Amino acid sequence: MSIADSLPGLSLLAEGLLLDKDRVSVGSAFESLARKLKEGSYTEASWSQSDEWSRIKKAIEAGRSHRQGRDALLTEVGNQANAAEALAGRLEGRLTTAESGLQTLKERAQKTGDLASSLEEKMKALDSESMKAADFNSFKAGAFDQLTRRVNDKASELETLATLVKNEQSTWTDTGVPSPQSGESELSIKARTMPWGKGGDPSVHIGDTYIVTGTGSDRGRMYRFVRNSSGQYYWEKVADNDGTLALAQLAEEAAKRQKTIADLESSLKNEIGGVRNDLQTENKKRQQELESALEGSEQKLTADMMSQIKNRVTTLYTVKTFQEGSLVSGRIVSSAHDSSGGAVIRHTAVVRNLMGVNVTSSKGGSLQWKINKGRTSAPQERIVTGAQCDVSVSDLVQEAGVPAYYDIELYREF
């Protein structure tokens, strides 16, 4: 087959790789090249050095570079969203553990107070030259009152931190563009079904971000939920780099919250140590009896907290997806094949717990893929359970005027 006979096929293949602004000029270049080959201006040996072919190659390279950059950006945004989600899950676990540990500490403090009361009779028999029983009782009451006040102060700080974490900005994803994109009142927003549900206070979602997924022309666009000077709410479109910055800031704030929880836990242990030192300076023998009770309580509290943290770490999971093959001008191009030998686009999910252990074999049965979700006409919605899902030609949506496409979403039940 001559190069002139091959040009129509090359033109169709190139069309799928071009930017919209280059389609007309490249089409004209193909027509000019075909005409000059037919007229004899170019030969089979010289056509590849022509100006027309040079313009065609530059346009194809520009289109390929643009798509690679866009795909890399979408991948980076997805990775940042997964990282933010995992970090938020770990922060929630630490907060729950800290709140539980605080409650346990209050109970241990109460029990320690009861134990100290039981020592009162022994105090009365001590040498009269040492601290009098009445003086020690007064000191003992003051010490435990001080411990109780410090515990309550830390409880207040943790409750404030819990409020901040609950009001943390969130990132939402879906295949459609969010609404509204012009200002609406709080009452109107509550009547809508928003990404976080229907009703509720929209002011706590100011700063939330929304990323459009799927295969449509808006894929990768990012929006931020804002309130204008008139008190109305709407979704404002932002640049992709703004979205990446917002995710980075979210991760940074989450890390700060996590560090604050660790500082509070350390401070609380230091407060207990301070009370112990105060008792030692007043009466060594009496302090040893109280210290024994406090030490046992502290060790039990630490063991309980570590057990709860370990349990949370091993029962929280992250899911990453991988894709083998792609659509090129409405056709499946892939090295993966189904049992009949047909090319398929293979989607694979990997599940890990927060310790980084791969648990896909045990959790794969709780993964569910939905292909063309909500479609009632051919190809209808198809559901696949497991860690792997193959998309074949029968799953592609064929519509006049646009290349074939499909939509896929992954759900998990853990």
C-alpha positions in Angstrom: 0.0 0.0 0.0 1.4 3.5 -0.9 1.7 6.3 1.5 -1.1 8.2 -0.3 -3.5 5.3 0.3 -2.5 5.2 4.0 -3.1 8.9 4.7 -6.9 8.7 5.5 -6.1 6.1 8.2 -3.3 8.2 9.6 -5.6 11.2 9.7 -8.2 9.4 11.7 -5.6 8.0 14.2 -4.1 11.5 14.6 -7.4 13.1 15.3 -7.7 11.3 18.6 -4.4 12.8 19.8 -4.8 16.4 18.7 -5.8 19.5 20.7 -9.1 21.1 19.5 -7.2 24.2 18.3 -5.0 22.1 16.0 -7.7 19.9 14.3 -8.5 22.3 11.4 -4.8 23.1 10.6 -3.8 19.4 10.7 -6.7 18.4 8.5 -5.6 21.0 6.0 -2.0 19.7 6.2 -3.2 16.1 5.5 -5.3 17.3 2.5 -2.3 19.3 1.1 0.1 16.3 1.5 -2.4 13.9 -0.2 -2.9 16.3 -3.1 0.9 16.9 -3.7 1.6 13.2 -3.5 -1.1 12.6 -6.2 0.3 15.5 -8.3 3.8 14.1 -8.0 5.2 17.1 -6.1 6.3 14.6 -3.4 7.6 11.1 -3.9 7.4 8.0 -1.6 10.9 8.9 -0.5 10.6 12.6 0.0 7.1 13.2 1.6 8.4 12.6 5.2 10.6 15.7 4.8 7.7 18.0 3.7 6.5 21.0 5.6 3.0 19.5 5.9 4.3 16.4 7.7 6.5 18.5 10.0 3.4 20.5 11.1 1.4 17.3 11.6 4.1 15.8 13.9 4.4 19.0 16.0 0.6 19.1 16.5 0.5 15.4 17.5 3.4 15.9 20.0 1.7 18.9 21.5 -1.5 16.9 21.9 0.3 14.0 23.5 2.2 16.3 25.9 -1.0 18.0 26.9 -2.8 14.8 27.7 0.2 13.4 29.6 0.4 16.5 31.7 -3.4 16.5 32.4 -3.3 12.7 33.3 -0.4 13.3 35.6 -2.2 16.2 37.3 -5.4 14.1 37.8 -3.3 11.3 39.3 -1.5 13.7 41.7 -4.9 15.2 42.8 -6.3 11.6 43.4 -3.2 10.7 45.4 -3.5 13.8 47.5 -7.2 13.1 48.1 -6.4 9.5 49.2 -3.6 10.7 51.5 -5.9 13.3 53.0 -8.6 10.7 53.6 -6.1 8.3 55.2 -4.7 11.1 57.4 -8.2 12.2 58.5 -9.0 8.6 59.4 -5.8 8.3 61.5 -6.6 11.6 63.2 -10.1 10.5 64.1 -8.7 7.3 65.6 -6.2 9.2 67.7 -8.9 11.6 68.9 -11.3 8.8 69.9 -8.5 7.1 71.8 -7.5 10.3 73.6 -11.2 10.9 74.6 -11.5 7.3 75.9 -8.2 7.6 77.7 -9.3 10.8 79.4 -12.5 9.2 80.6 -10.5 6.3 82.0 -8.1 8.7 83.7 -11.0 10.4 85.4 -12.2 7.0 86.7 -8.7 6.1 87.9 -8.3 9.4 89.7 -11.6 8.7 91.5 -10.5 5.3 92.5 -7.2 6.7 93.7 -9.1 9.2 95.8 -11.1 6.3 97.4 -7.8 4.4 98.1 -6.3 7.5 99.7 -9.4 7.8 102.0 -8.8 4.2 103.2 -5.4 5.1 104.4 -6.7 7.7 106.8 -6.7 5.4 109.8 -3.1 4.4 109.2 -2.2 8.1 109.0 -3.4 8.7 112.6 -0.9 6.2 114.1 2.1 7.9 112.6 4.9 9.5 114.7 3.7 12.8 116.1 7.0 14.5 115.2 6.2 14.0 111.4 3.3 15.6 109.6 0.2 15.5 111.7 -2.7 13.4 110.4 -4.9 16.5 110.1 -2.2 18.4 108.2 -1.6 15.4 105.8 -5.3 15.0 105.3 -5.5 18.6 104.3 -2.5 18.2 102.0 -3.9 15.0 100.5 -7.3 16.7 99.7 -5.5 19.6 98.1 -3.3 17.3 96.0 -6.2 15.4 94.6 -8.3 18.5 94.1 -5.4 19.9 92.1 -5.2 16.6 90.1 -8.9 16.7 89.4 -8.7 20.3 88.2 -5.9 19.5 85.9 -7.7 16.5 84.4 -10.8 18.6 83.8 -8.7 21.4 82.2 -7.2 18.8 79.8 -10.7 17.4 79.1 -11.8 20.9 78.1 -8.9 21.2 75.8 -9.6 17.9 74.1 -13.3 18.8 73.7 -12.2 22.1 72.0 -9.9 20.1 69.7 -12.7 17.6 68.9 -14.9 20.5 67.8 -12.1 21.8 65.5 -11.5 18.4 64.0 -15.3 17.9 63.4 -15.3 21.2 61.5 -12.4 20.3 59.4 -12.7 21.0 55.7 -13.6 18.0 53.5 -13.0 17.0 49.9 -15.9 15.6 47.8 -15.9 13.8 44.4 -18.6 12.9 41.9 -19.0 12.7 38.1 -21.2 15.8 37.7 -20.6 19.6 38.2 -21.8 20.7 41.7 -24.7 23.1 42.2 -25.5 25.9 42.7 -22.9 28.0 41.0 -24.7 31.3 41.8 -25.5 32.5 45.3 -28.5 30.9 47.1 -29.8 31.5 50.6 -29.1 29.1 53.5 -32.8 27.9 53.4 -32.4 27.1 49.7 -29.1 25.2 50.3 -30.6 23.1 53.1 -33.5 22.1 50.7 -30.9 20.8 48.2 -29.2 17.5 48.2 -25.5 18.4 48.6 -22.4 16.1 48.6 -22.7 15.9 52.4 -26.5 15.2 52.3 -29.6 17.2 52.7 -30.2 19.8 55.4 -27.7 20.8 58.1 -25.7 24.0 58.6 -24.0 24.9 55.3 -21.6 27.3 57.1 -19.6 24.4 58.5 -18.8 23.3 54.9 -17.3 26.7 53.8 -13.9 25.9 52.3 -14.9 22.3 51.3 -13.5 21.3 47.9 -15.2 19.3 45.1 -13.4 17.4 42.3 -15.3 16.3 39.1 -14.5 12.6 38.2 -15.7 10.4 35.4 -14.9 10.7 31.7 -16.8 13.9 30.8 -15.2 17.2 29.6 -15.3 18.6 33.1 -13.2 15.8 34.5 -10.5 17.1 36.9 -12.2 20.5 37.5 -12.2 21.7 41.1 -14.7 23.8 43.0 -14.7 25.4 46.5 -17.9 26.0 48.6 -18.0 29.7 49.6 -20.3 32.4 51.1 -20.5 35.9 49.6 -20.9 39.2 51.3 -24.7 38.9 51.1 -24.7 35.6 53.1 -25.5 33.4 50.1 -23.7 30.1 49.3 -22.4 28.6 46.0 -19.7 26.5 44.4 -16.8 28.6 43.0 -14.6 27.1 40.3 -10.9 27.2 41.1 -7.7 26.4 39.1 -6.2 22.9 39.4 -3.2 24.2 41.3 -5.4 25.8 43.8 -7.0 22.5 44.4 -3.7 20.8 45.0 -2.7 23.6 47.4 -6.0 23.2 49.3 -5.3 19.5 49.8 -1.8 20.2 50.9 -3.1 22.7 53.5 -5.7 20.2 54.7 -3.0 17.6 55.2 -0.8 20.2 57.0 -3.7 21.2 59.3 -4.5 17.5 60.1 -0.8 16.9 61.0 -0.9 19.9 63.4 -4.1 18.5 65.0 -2.4 15.1 65.4 0.7 16.8 67.0 -1.6 18.7 69.4 -3.2 15.5 70.6 0.2 13.9 71.2 1.3 17.1 73.2 -1.8 16.9 75.3 -1.2 13.2 76.1 2.4 14.0 77.1 1.3 17.0 79.2 -1.2 14.9 81.0 1.4 12.3 81.9 3.7 15.1 83.1 0.9 16.5 85.3 0.6 13.1 87.0 4.4 13.0 87.5 4.2 16.5 89.1 1.6 15.5 91.6 3.8 12.5 92.5 6.9 14.7 93.1 4.8 17.0 95.4 3.8 14.1 97.6 7.5 12.9 97.8 8.7 16.2 99.2 6.0 16.2 102.0 6.3 12.7 103.4 8.3 9.9 101.7 6.7 7.0 103.5 3.1 8.3 102.8 4.0 9.2 99.2 5.2 5.6 98.5 1.8 4.2 99.5 0.0 6.6 97.2 2.5 6.3 94.4 2.0 2.5 94.3 -1.7 3.1 93.6 -1.1 5.9 91.0 1.6 3.8 89.3 -0.7 0.8 88.8 -3.4 3.1 87.4 -1.0 4.8 85.0 0.3 1.5 83.7 -3.1 0.2 83.2 -4.2 3.4 81.4 -1.2 3.3 79.1 -1.8 -0.4 78.3 -5.5 0.2 77.5 -4.7 3.2 75.3 -2.0 1.3 73.3 -4.3 -1.6 72.9 -7.1 0.6 71.5 -4.6 2.5 69.2 -3.3 -0.9 67.8 -6.8 -2.1 67.3 -7.7 1.1 65.3 -4.6 1.0 63.2 -5.2 -2.6 62.1 -8.9 -2.1 61.4 -8.7 1.0 59.2 -7.9 0.6 55.6 -6.9 2.5 52.4 -7.8 1.4 48.9 -5.7 2.3 45.8 -6.7 1.5 42.2 -4.6 0.6 39.1 -5.6 0.5 35.4 -4.2 -1.6 32.6 -5.2 -0.4 29.1 -7.1 2.7 27.9 -9.5 4.0 25.3 -7.9 5.5 22.1 -10.4 7.1 19.7 -13.2 5.0 21.1 -11.2 1.7 20.8 -9.8 -0.5 23.7 -6.0 -0.6 23.5 -4.7 -3.0 26.2 -2.4 -6.0 26.8 -5.1 -7.6 29.1 -7.6 -10.0 27.5 -10.7 -11.8 28.7 -11.3 -15.6 28.4 -12.4 -15.3 24.8 -9.3 -13.3 23.8 -10.9 -9.9 23.5 -9.0 -6.9 24.7 -10.2 -5.4 28.0 -9.4 -2.5 30.3 -8.5 -4.1 33.6 -9.1 -2.2 36.8 -7.4 -3.6 40.0 -7.8 -2.5 43.6 -5.2 -3.0 46.4 -6.4 -2.8 50.1 -3.9 -2.1 52.9 -4.4 -1.4 56.6 -2.7 1.6 58.3 0.3 -0.6 59.1 0.8 -1.0 55.4 -0.1 -4.7 55.3 -1.8 -5.9 52.1 -5.2 -7.3 53.1 -6.7 -7.5 49.6 -7.3 -11.3 49.8 -9.5 -10.9 52.9 -11.2 -7.6 52.0 -11.6 -8.1 48.2 -15.0 -9.6 48.7 -16.2 -6.3 50.2 -15.3 -4.3 47.1 -17.9 -3.5 44.4 -17.4 -1.9 41.0 -20.3 -0.2 39.2 -19.9 0.2 35.4 -22.1 2.8 33.8 -24.0 3.4 37.0 -27.7 4.3 36.6 -27.9 3.5 32.9 -31.2 1.7 31.9 -30.5 1.4 28.2 -27.8 -0.6 26.5 -25.2 -0.9 27.8 -27.0 -1.1 31.1 -25.4 -0.7 34.6 -23.2 -3.7 35.5 -21.9 -4.6 39.0 -18.7 -6.6 39.6 -17.7 -7.8 43.1 -14.0 -8.3 44.0 -10.6 -6.7 43.7 -10.5 -6.9 39.8 -12.9 -5.6 37.2 -12.6 -6.0 33.4 -14.3 -3.5 31.0 -15.0 -5.0 27.5 -16.4 -3.6 24.3 -19.9 -4.5 25.4 -19.6 -2.0 28.2 -18.8 1.0 26.0 -21.4 3.7 25.4 -21.8 4.5 21.7 -23.3 7.9 21.0 -23.4 9.8 17.8 -20.8 12.5 17.4 -18.5 11.5 20.3 -16.0 8.7 20.8 -17.1 5.6 22.8 -16.8 5.9 26.5 -17.7 4.2 29.9 -18.0 5.2 33.5 -16.8 3.1 36.5 -17.0 3.7 40.3 -15.6 1.6 43.2 -17.5 1.1 46.5 -16.3 -0.6 49.7 -18.2 -2.0 52.7 -15.5 -1.6 55.4 
